[in-house]
Amino acid sequence: MIEKESVPLVSLDSMNEVHFEEIAIINELLEQFERKMDLEMFSKSFYGLLEHMQEHFASEEKFMQESGYPSLQMHKADHDKVLNEARYADMTLRNRKDEDAMREYLEDELIPWLDQHIKAMDVPMADYVKMRNGL
C-alpha cells in the first residue's frame, strides 16, 4: 500500500490530486489481491488504472505543450514507456493468469516508477508550468 503522505508533492495542486487518485486506484488493486478478487474483476479494475494513466498523462502533456516546456519529448517518452509496460502486464495477466507477476509489476515496477517520475520529471515540470503561466 502507498501512504498518501509518502507521495512527493508538486507545486500544482491539480497534479497532486491526480497523483492521489492514481495512488487510490493502485491501492485498491493491491487490496483486491489481499481479498483474492476474481481475476476478471481485477482485470476490469486494472483497465480503469490504464484509462486513468492515459488521461493523467494526456493532461500533463497538454500543460507542457501549452507552456513550451523544453523537456516535453523526454517526459512524454517516459509516459509512453510506462503505459506500454502496464499494457504488457495486463496482457500477461490475461494470457497466463499469473497473479504473482501482476502483483510484482505493481509493487516492484509501477509504484517505484511513479515515485521516481514525480520527483525527477513532474516536480520540475510543474514548477516550469507554474512560473511560465503565472499560476
N, C-alpha and C positions, 0 to 999 in steps of 0.2 A: 504494500500500500504506500501511496505517496501522501505525505502530510502537506496540506496546503501551505503551511508555514515554511516548508523547505523549498518551495518553488521560487527561483530567482525572480525578482520583480524588474520590470522595465519602467521607463518614465511615462508611458502612456497607459492610463487605466483601462482603456478599451482592450488593449492587447493582454493585459493581466487577466481580465475577465475571460477572454477566450482561452488562455492557458489554463485557468481554473476549471473551465468547462471540460477541456480535454482531459485534465487530471481526473475529474469526476467520472468520466467515461472509462478511463483506464482502470480506475479503482473498482468500478462496477464489474468490469471484465474479470479482474482478479478475484472478486468476491464470488463470481459465478463459478470459477474453478473450485473454490472452497465448498460451495454448495453442490458440487457435482452436477452442474447445469447440463441439460441436454445439448448435445453438440450442435444441433440445428438452431436452437435458441441462441447459443453462444455465437454462432456464425452470423446470425442476424445482428446481434449486438456489435460484433466486430465490424460489420459493414457500416453501422452507424458511426463508429470511430473513423473509418475511412472517409465517409462523407464529411464529417466534421473537420478532419485534417485538410481535405481538399478546399473547403470553404475558408478555413483559417488561413491557409497558405495563399489562396487567391486574394484574400483581403490584404494580407501583408504585402504581397507583390504589387497590388494596386497602389497602396501607400507609397511604396518605394518608387514605382514608376512616376507617379504624380509629383513626387518630391525630387526627382532626378538623383536618386540615391546611387552613388558610384559603384557600390558592390552588389547591385541588383542581380546580375547574372550568377555570381558566386552563391548568393543567398538562395536564389531560385534553384540552382543546381542541387543544393543540399536538400531543399524541399522535395524535388523530384526524386532524388536518391531514396529518401526515407519512404516516400509514397510507394515506390517500386518494391522496396523491401517489405512493406506492410502488405502489399498485394500478393507478393510471393508467399509470405507467411500464411495468408488466408487461403491461397491455393493449396499449399502444403497441408493445411488442416483439412480442407475439404477432400483432397485426394487420398491422403494417408491416414486420416483420422488420428493424427498424432497430437494429442492434447499437451503432452510434455514439451514438444517442440514449440507450440504456440505460447505456452506459459514462459518458457525460456526466452522466446523472442520478446515478449512484453517486459519481463523483468531484467534481462541482461542486455537487450539491444535498444528497445524503444524508450524506456524510462531514462537510461543514461544519455541517450541521444538528445532527448528533449531538454534535459538539464543543461547539457553542454551547448546545444543550439541556442537556447535562451541567453546563456551567459556570453557566448562568443559572437553570435550573429544578431539576435534580437535586441539586446541592450544597446549596442552602438547604432543599430538601425533606428530604433525608437528615439534615441537622443537626436539623431540627424533629422528625422522627420519632424520632431517637435520643434527643433531650432529653426528648421527651414520654413515650417508653416506657422511659426509663431504661436504654437499651442501652449 
